[in-house]
Amino acid sequence: MRRGLRFVPLALLLAVVLELAVFVGVGRALGFGAAVLLVFAASLLGLVLLRREGMRAWRGFRSAAAAGQPPGGQVTDGLVGLAGALLLAVPGLVSGLVGLLLLVPPVRRLARAGVRRTAERRVSSMVAGDLFGPRTVRVRQGAPQPTPQPERPVVVDGGRPIEGEIIEPGRH
């Protein structure tokens, strides 16, 4: 089992306990009927937004693919939008608030950047390039570094091509 997956049941249990505690608190403050109505309205809004965000994500993906552009930006934006709508659709006040926050443009941009960084770390460089396009590299200007002299190529097996596989460090 992967290291992070063993905490999933505990996290789900804590999420349910948190949802119940917030619901009881809101129920005491506003009344039980108002709390139930609030949860129902949030779930209904989430279901409506789920369809809208799904269609929006699909259209963005198709337009990027048709234009020959890397679809990674549209895919990550669609995933964040769908996650926000899904969290809003799940009955609960805390999950609804988190889902609503994921639909707010500045928060959505931050989440989209996080999803992109995570995806770039978990897939190979080639796949990340296909999804998100060429990576940008920051270069600091300062004192010029000495230019290394090119090494002479090593001739192996009489100069004939040999088969091999390039393995990135840390990936197996």
Secondary structure by P-SEA (a helix, b strand, c coil): ccccccaaaaaaaaaaaaaaaaaaaaaaaccaaaaaaaaaaaaaaaaaaaaaaaaaaaaaaaaaaaacccaaaaaaaaaaaaaaaaaaacccaaaaaaaaaaacaaaaaaaaaaaaaaaaaaccaaaaaaaccbbbbbbbbcccccccccccccccccccbbbbbbbccccc
